[in-house]
Amino acid sequence: MNSVRHVEELLARAERTAELRAFITLAADRALSEAREADRSSPRGPLHGIPLVVKDNIHVAGLPNTAGSKALADFVPTQDAAVVARLREAGAIVLGKTNMHELAFGATSANGPFGSVRNPADPDRFAGGSSGGTAAAIACGAAPAGLGTDTGGSVRIPAALTGIAALRPTAGRYPGTGVTPLSRTRDTVGPMAPTVAALALLDAVLAADPAPAEPPPARDVTLAVPEHHFTEPLHPHTGAVWEHSLDVLRRAGVRLVPVRLADVETAEELAGFPITLYEAARHLPRYLRKATGHDPADCLPLITDPDVRTVLAEVVLDGAPMAVTGVEYEAALRVRERVLVAGYRRVFWTTGADALLFPTTPLPAGLLGGETEQVRHDGVLRPTFRTYIRNTGPGSVAGLPGITVPTRTPEPALPVGLALDGAWGADRKLLGLGMLLERLLHAGAEGDRT
């Protein structure tokens, strides 16, 4: 397709859907200029002339990098993040920077200074986070694909809630320079797109990995299915989609093996949160000082979300009591290794499973305003953040690759995603499994309609 025409159509779509608040910065003139150059030149790579969007905590030279906060509103990086440089080398064009949960400390992308990101499936609901803007831009047709970041589920949660696909790669698979930091152990950039095939193309570029990613025969696939935590409880709609999906996979010949991951219920409390807070306290203040030229404490009055302000105060204020001590951090790392890393390895080894299968989130997207802080789930009011990261958190702490695949329900309803966690380093295999899952689930939905 003509690149200029494509960019023009996407920009028009972004303007028509501006109420979704998917974008913080639309680089219209720059994108059109690069599209004209792409149309005149020979193909540079597999992404030649393709416009993509980038979450606003990933540096793009010459464009603001707010990380969803007024505290960084004036920060304009002079260099691309390493992942953006790889996309550009492959011929991609940056269409704009997308909205997000403030400083990536949340799972809704609501209540930020640039407006709450609304879900294209139902604009009264949130899009998920923290990469909600990228998810919304893709889901509403204003971008063909893009980048988010994932610490505990931040590409997979919004992808699942808006009906698209996303990949959290194995920790360290992509270069991490030029990204607003939270946790060096857990942070990673992740591609987001309408289909798993598009994810595979982006992953090959981002990881410089040309290995094939192809769907295997269903009869050759074994998936481990957790019978606790990941599935107890589920929202009635999510539960119905989950049971229907299991039935579709069984009928296609996929072997489903019930498993139990020991002690996974306390993984975030004992390992995930302590690791994130300790590492954020050591890296985020240095980043803020360099980006703003001011003391990190000066950023606090500019933080919109009160929960984010509370967390940030714990990690940037000189002399404040340490949220996590060095002793607690070392203990958290031991829990990560002994419980999560070893636990997943044991499941894969004892069952021969190719991946672990579970609902990406326990429930569909919540309502803006009423459910951004607490959401009613299984008849109980629960913290929204902890509820939505319940299923994606454990694999994230372990550093494993994870993918979410959109389902297709027989009747129009809020999107539900199904997730696969794979073994360390098995990203291309996981993408192939995602393609299979996508194909089987979509074929199953079509069959239910006829």
C-alpha positions as CSV (number, residue, x, y, z in Angstrom):
1,M,0.0,0.0,0.0
2,N,1.1,3.6,-0.7
3,S,2.7,4.7,2.6
4,V,1.5,8.3,2.4
5,R,-2.0,7.2,1.8
6,H,-1.8,4.8,4.7
7,V,-0.4,7.4,7.1
8,E,-3.1,9.9,6.0
9,E,-5.9,7.3,6.7
10,L,-4.4,6.5,10.1
11,L,-4.1,10.2,11.1
12,A,-7.7,10.7,10.0
13,R,-8.8,7.7,12.0
14,A,-6.9,9.0,15.1
15,E,-8.7,12.4,14.8
16,R,-12.1,10.7,14.5
17,T,-11.4,8.6,17.6
18,A,-9.7,11.4,19.6
19,E,-12.2,10.9,22.5
20,L,-10.5,7.5,23.2
21,R,-7.4,9.5,24.4
22,A,-5.1,6.9,22.8
23,F,-2.4,9.4,21.8
24,I,-0.4,12.0,23.7
25,T,1.6,13.1,20.6
26,L,0.6,12.7,17.0
27,A,3.7,13.3,14.8
28,A,1.6,14.0,11.7
29,D,4.0,16.2,9.7
30,R,7.0,14.1,10.5
31,A,5.2,10.8,9.7
32,L,4.0,12.1,6.4
33,S,7.5,13.3,5.5
34,E,8.9,9.9,6.2
35,A,6.1,8.2,4.3
36,R,6.9,10.3,1.2
37,E,10.5,9.3,1.5
38,A,9.5,5.7,1.9
39,D,7.4,5.8,-1.3
40,R,10.3,7.3,-3.2
41,S,13.0,4.9,-2.0
42,S,13.8,1.2,-2.3
43,P,12.6,-1.1,0.5
44,R,14.8,-0.8,3.5
45,G,13.5,-3.8,5.4
46,P,10.5,-5.9,6.4
47,L,8.7,-2.9,7.9
48,H,9.4,-0.5,5.0
49,G,6.9,2.4,5.1
50,I,4.8,0.9,7.9
51,P,3.5,3.4,10.5
52,L,3.7,2.2,14.1
53,V,2.9,3.8,17.5
54,V,5.2,3.9,20.5
55,K,4.2,4.1,24.2
56,D,5.2,7.4,25.7
57,N,7.8,5.9,28.0
58,I,10.0,4.6,25.1
59,H,12.3,7.3,23.7
60,V,11.8,8.6,20.2
61,A,14.3,11.3,19.2
62,G,12.7,14.7,18.8
63,L,9.3,13.7,20.3
64,P,8.3,14.4,24.0
65,N,8.6,11.4,26.3
66,T,6.2,12.2,29.1
67,A,5.8,8.6,30.5
68,G,2.2,9.7,31.0
69,S,3.1,12.5,33.5
70,K,3.3,16.3,33.5
71,A,6.5,15.8,35.5
72,L,8.2,14.8,32.2
73,A,6.2,17.0,29.8
74,D,9.2,19.0,28.7
75,F,11.6,16.1,28.2
76,V,12.4,15.5,24.6
77,P,15.1,12.8,24.0
78,T,17.8,13.3,21.4
79,Q,18.2,9.6,20.7
80,D,15.9,6.8,19.9
81,A,15.5,3.9,22.3
82,A,17.4,0.9,21.0
83,V,14.1,-0.9,20.1
84,V,12.9,2.1,18.1
85,A,16.2,2.3,16.3
86,R,15.7,-1.4,15.2
87,L,12.2,-0.6,13.9
88,R,13.5,2.4,12.0
89,E,16.4,0.3,10.5
90,A,13.7,-2.1,9.3
91,G,11.9,0.8,7.5
92,A,9.2,1.6,10.1
93,I,7.7,5.1,10.6
94,V,6.7,6.4,14.0
95,L,3.1,7.8,13.8
96,G,3.0,9.0,17.4
97,K,3.4,8.5,21.1
98,T,0.6,6.8,23.0
99,N,-1.1,7.5,26.3
100,M,-0.4,5.3,29.3
101,H,-0.9,4.8,33.0
102,E,1.1,7.5,34.7
103,L,4.8,6.4,35.0
104,A,3.6,2.9,34.2
105,F,2.5,2.4,37.8
106,G,-1.0,0.9,37.1
107,A,-3.2,-1.4,35.1
108,T,-6.0,0.9,33.9
109,S,-4.4,3.9,32.0
110,A,-7.1,6.0,33.8
111,N,-6.9,9.3,35.7
112,G,-3.7,10.5,34.1
113,P,-3.1,14.2,33.1
114,F,-3.7,13.4,29.4
115,G,-7.1,11.9,30.0
116,S,-8.2,8.4,30.7
117,V,-7.7,6.0,27.8
118,R,-11.1,4.6,26.8
119,N,-11.7,1.2,25.5
120,P,-12.8,1.0,21.8
121,A,-15.1,-1.9,22.7
122,D,-17.0,0.2,25.2
123,P,-15.8,3.8,25.7
124,D,-17.3,3.9,29.2
125,R,-14.7,1.3,30.2
126,F,-10.9,1.6,30.7
127,A,-8.5,0.1,28.1
128,G,-6.2,-1.5,30.7
129,G,-2.6,-0.6,31.4
130,S,-0.1,0.5,31.6
131,S,0.1,0.3,27.8
132,G,-3.5,1.3,27.3
133,G,-2.9,3.9,24.6
134,T,-1.1,1.6,22.2
135,A,-3.8,-1.0,22.7
136,A,-6.6,1.5,22.1
137,A,-4.9,2.9,19.0
138,I,-4.6,-0.5,17.4
139,A,-8.0,-1.7,18.5
140,C,-9.8,1.3,17.0
141,G,-7.8,1.1,13.7
142,A,-5.6,4.2,14.2
143,A,-2.5,2.1,14.1
144,P,-1.6,-1.3,12.5
145,A,0.7,-2.2,15.4
146,G,3.0,-0.7,18.1
147,L,5.1,-1.0,21.2
148,G,4.2,-1.1,24.8
149,T,6.2,-2.0,27.9
150,D,5.5,-4.8,30.3
151,T,6.6,-5.2,34.0
152,G,3.8,-7.3,35.4
153,G,1.3,-7.6,32.5
154,S,1.3,-4.1,30.9
155,V,1.1,-5.1,27.3
156,R,-1.0,-8.3,27.8
157,I,-3.7,-6.8,30.1
158,P,-4.7,-3.9,27.8
159,A,-4.4,-6.2,24.7
160,A,-6.8,-8.7,26.3
161,L,-9.2,-6.0,27.4
162,T,-9.4,-4.4,23.9
163,G,-9.3,-7.5,21.8
164,I,-5.8,-7.5,20.3
165,A,-2.7,-9.6,20.7
166,A,0.5,-8.8,22.6
167,L,3.9,-10.4,23.5
168,R,5.9,-10.1,26.6
169,P,9.3,-11.4,25.4
170,T,11.8,-13.4,27.6
171,A,13.5,-10.9,29.9
172,G,16.6,-9.5,28.2
173,R,15.5,-10.6,24.7
174,Y,15.2,-7.0,23.5
175,P,17.6,-4.1,24.2
176,G,16.3,-2.0,27.1
177,T,18.1,1.3,26.7
178,G,16.1,4.5,26.2
179,V,13.0,3.4,28.3
180,T,11.7,5.1,31.4
181,P,12.7,2.6,34.1
182,L,10.8,0.8,36.8
183,S,12.5,-2.6,37.4
184,R,15.6,-3.8,35.5
185,T,14.6,-7.4,36.5
186,R,11.1,-7.2,35.2
187,D,10.8,-4.4,32.6
188,T,10.7,-5.2,28.9
189,V,9.4,-3.7,25.8
190,G,6.6,-5.7,24.1
191,P,5.0,-5.6,20.6
192,M,1.2,-5.2,20.3
193,A,-0.8,-5.9,17.1
194,P,-4.2,-7.2,15.9
195,T,-2.8,-10.7,15.1
196,V,0.0,-13.0,16.3
197,A,1.5,-13.1,12.9
198,A,2.1,-9.4,13.1
199,L,3.7,-9.9,16.6
200,A,6.1,-12.5,15.1
201,L,7.2,-10.0,12.4
202,L,7.9,-7.3,15.0
203,D,9.6,-9.8,17.3
204,A,12.0,-10.9,14.6
205,V,13.0,-7.3,14.1
206,L,13.2,-6.3,17.7
207,A,15.2,-9.4,18.7
208,A,17.2,-9.7,15.5
209,D,16.0,-13.3,15.4
210,P,15.1,-14.8,12.0
211,A,14.1,-18.2,13.4
212,P,10.7,-19.3,12.0
213,A,7.5,-19.0,14.0
214,E,5.0,-21.4,12.7
215,P,1.8,-23.0,14.2
216,P,2.4,-26.7,14.9
217,P,-0.2,-29.4,14.3
218,A,-2.7,-29.3,17.1
219,R,-2.3,-33.0,17.9
220,D,1.4,-32.4,18.7
221,V,0.7,-29.7,21.3
222,T,0.4,-30.2,25.1
223,L,-0.7,-27.2,27.2
224,A,-0.6,-27.1,31.0
225,V,-3.9,-25.8,32.5
226,P,-3.7,-24.5,36.1
227,E,-6.7,-25.5,38.2
228,H,-6.3,-22.8,40.9
229,H,-5.3,-19.1,41.2
230,F,-5.4,-18.4,37.5
231,T,-9.0,-19.6,37.2
232,E,-10.4,-19.2,40.7
233,P,-12.5,-17.1,40.6
234,L,-13.4,-15.8,37.1
235,H,-16.0,-13.3,36.0
236,P,-19.0,-15.3,34.5
237,H,-18.3,-14.0,31.0
238,T,-14.6,-14.7,31.2
239,G,-15.4,-18.1,32.7
240,A,-17.8,-19.0,29.9
241,V,-15.2,-18.0,27.2
242,W,-12.5,-20.0,29.0
243,E,-14.6,-23.2,29.2
244,H,-15.7,-22.8,25.6
245,S,-12.1,-22.3,24.5
246,L,-10.9,-25.4,26.3
247,D,-13.6,-27.4,24.6
248,V,-12.5,-26.0,21.2
249,L,-8.9,-27.0,21.9
250,R,-9.8,-30.5,23.1
251,R,-11.9,-31.1,20.0
252,A,-9.0,-29.9,17.8
253,G,-6.7,-32.5,19.4
254,V,-4.7,-30.4,21.8
255,R,-3.7,-32.3,24.9
256,L,-4.6,-30.3,28.1
257,V,-2.9,-31.3,31.3
258,P,-4.1,-30.0,34.7
259,V,-1.3,-28.6,36.9
260,R,-0.8,-26.7,40.1
261,L,2.0,-24.2,40.5
262,A,3.0,-24.2,44.2
263,D,2.9,-21.0,46.2
264,V,2.1,-18.8,43.1
265,E,-0.7,-17.1,45.0
266,T,1.8,-15.0,47.0
267,A,4.3,-14.5,44.2
268,E,3.7,-10.8,43.7
269,E,3.6,-10.0,47.5
270,L,6.8,-11.9,48.3
271,A,8.8,-11.3,45.2
272,G,7.2,-9.1,42.5
273,F,6.4,-5.9,44.4
274,P,9.6,-5.9,46.6
275,I,11.8,-6.3,43.5
276,T,10.0,-3.6,41.6
277,L,10.0,-1.0,44.4
278,Y,13.6,-1.7,45.3
279,E,14.9,-1.4,41.8
280,A,12.6,1.7,41.0
281,A,14.1,3.4,44.0
282,R,17.6,3.0,42.6
283,H,16.9,3.8,38.9
284,L,13.9,6.1,38.6
285,P,15.3,9.0,40.6
286,R,18.4,9.1,38.5
287,Y,16.3,9.0,35.4
288,L,14.1,11.9,36.5
289,R,17.0,14.0,37.6
290,K,18.7,13.6,34.2
291,A,15.5,14.1,32.2
292,T,14.2,17.1,34.1
293,G,17.3,18.7,35.5
294,H,15.6,19.0,38.9
295,D,15.5,17.1,42.1
296,P,13.2,14.1,41.7
297,A,11.2,15.3,44.7
298,D,10.2,18.3,42.6
299,C,8.2,15.9,40.4
300,L,5.8,14.9,43.1
301,P,3.5,17.9,42.9
302,L,3.1,17.3,39.2
303,I,1.9,13.7,39.6
304,T,-1.9,13.5,38.9
305,D,-2.7,10.0,40.2
306,P,-2.7,10.0,44.1
307,D,-1.7,6.3,44.2
308,V,1.2,6.9,41.8
309,R,2.2,9.9,43.9
310,T,2.3,7.8,47.0
311,V,4.4,5.1,45.4
312,L,6.8,7.7,43.8
313,A,7.3,9.4,47.2
314,E,8.5,6.1,48.5
315,V,11.2,5.7,45.8
316,V,12.4,9.3,45.2
317,L,12.4,11.2,48.4
318,D,15.8,11.5,50.1
319,G,15.6,10.5,53.7
320,A,12.3,8.8,53.4
321,P,12.0,5.3,55.0
322,M,13.0,2.7,52.5
323,A,10.0,0.9,51.0
324,V,12.1,-2.2,50.6
325,T,15.5,-2.9,52.3
326,G,18.4,-4.6,50.8
327,V,17.8,-7.6,53.0
328,E,14.2,-7.8,51.8
329,Y,15.2,-7.4,48.2
330,E,17.7,-10.3,48.4
331,A,15.0,-12.4,50.0
332,A,12.6,-11.5,47.2
333,L,15.2,-12.5,44.6
334,R,15.5,-15.9,46.3
335,V,11.7,-16.4,46.3
336,R,11.7,-15.5,42.6
337,E,14.3,-18.1,41.8
338,R,13.3,-20.9,44.2
339,V,9.5,-20.6,43.8
340,L,8.7,-19.1,40.4
341,V,11.6,-19.9,38.1
342,A,12.0,-23.4,39.6
343,G,8.2,-23.9,39.7
344,Y,7.6,-23.1,36.1
345,R,10.6,-25.2,35.1
346,R,9.2,-28.1,37.1
347,V,5.8,-27.9,35.4
348,F,7.3,-27.9,31.9
349,W,9.6,-30.8,32.8
350,T,7.1,-33.0,34.5
351,T,4.2,-32.5,32.0
352,G,6.1,-32.1,28.8
353,A,3.8,-29.0,28.2
354,D,4.7,-26.6,25.5
355,A,3.2,-23.7,27.4
356,L,0.9,-22.8,30.3
357,L,-2.6,-21.8,29.3
358,F,-4.9,-19.4,31.3
359,P,-7.3,-16.5,30.9
360,T,-5.2,-13.3,30.6
361,T,-7.3,-11.4,33.1
362,P,-9.9,-12.7,35.6
363,L,-12.5,-10.4,34.3
364,P,-13.2,-8.0,31.3
365,A,-12.5,-4.3,31.4
366,G,-14.1,-2.3,34.3
367,L,-16.0,1.0,34.2
368,L,-14.1,4.2,34.2
369,G,-14.5,6.1,37.4
370,G,-16.4,3.5,39.4
371,E,-14.0,0.6,39.0
372,T,-10.6,2.2,38.4
373,E,-9.6,1.9,42.1
374,Q,-11.7,-1.1,43.2
375,V,-13.6,-3.6,41.1
376,R,-16.3,-6.0,42.3
377,H,-15.2,-9.5,41.5
378,D,-16.9,-12.7,42.7
379,G,-19.2,-10.5,44.9
380,V,-16.3,-8.8,46.7
381,L,-14.7,-5.4,46.2
382,R,-11.1,-5.9,45.4
383,P,-8.1,-3.6,44.5
384,T,-8.3,-3.1,40.7
385,F,-4.5,-3.3,40.1
386,R,-3.9,-6.5,42.0
387,T,-7.0,-8.1,40.5
388,Y,-6.0,-7.4,36.9
389,I,-2.4,-8.5,37.2
390,R,-3.3,-11.7,39.1
391,N,-2.7,-14.0,36.2
392,T,0.1,-12.2,34.3
393,G,2.2,-11.4,37.3
394,P,3.8,-14.7,38.2
395,G,5.3,-15.4,34.7
396,S,6.5,-11.8,34.6
397,V,8.4,-12.1,37.8
398,A,10.0,-15.3,36.5
399,G,11.1,-13.5,33.3
400,L,9.3,-15.9,31.0
401,P,7.8,-15.1,27.6
402,G,4.1,-14.6,27.6
403,I,1.5,-13.9,24.9
404,T,-2.2,-13.0,24.9
405,V,-4.4,-14.0,22.0
406,P,-7.9,-12.4,21.4
407,T,-10.8,-14.8,21.5
408,R,-13.9,-14.5,19.2
409,T,-17.1,-15.1,21.1
410,P,-20.3,-16.3,19.3
411,E,-22.1,-13.1,20.3
412,P,-20.8,-9.5,20.6
413,A,-19.4,-9.0,24.1
414,L,-16.5,-7.4,25.9
415,P,-13.2,-8.8,24.7
416,V,-11.5,-11.7,26.6
417,G,-7.9,-12.8,26.0
418,L,-6.3,-16.1,26.5
419,A,-2.7,-16.3,27.6
420,L,0.2,-18.6,27.1
421,D,3.4,-18.5,29.2
422,G,6.3,-20.4,27.6
423,A,9.7,-21.7,28.8
424,W,12.6,-19.3,29.1
425,G,13.9,-18.3,25.6
426,A,11.2,-20.1,23.7
427,D,9.7,-16.9,22.2
428,R,9.5,-18.1,18.6
429,K,7.9,-21.4,19.6
430,L,5.5,-19.5,21.8
431,L,4.5,-17.2,18.9
432,G,3.8,-20.3,16.8
433,L,1.6,-21.7,19.5
434,G,-0.2,-18.3,19.7
435,M,-0.9,-18.6,15.9
436,L,-2.4,-22.0,16.4
437,L,-4.5,-20.9,19.4
438,E,-5.7,-17.8,17.4
439,R,-6.7,-20.0,14.4
440,L,-8.5,-22.6,16.4
441,L,-10.4,-20.2,18.6
442,H,-11.5,-18.0,15.7
443,A,-12.6,-21.1,13.7
444,G,-14.5,-22.3,16.7
445,A,-16.3,-19.0,17.1
446,E,-17.2,-19.1,13.4
447,G,-18.5,-22.6,13.7
448,D,-20.7,-21.6,16.6
449,R,-22.3,-18.8,14.5
450,T,-23.3,-21.1,11.7
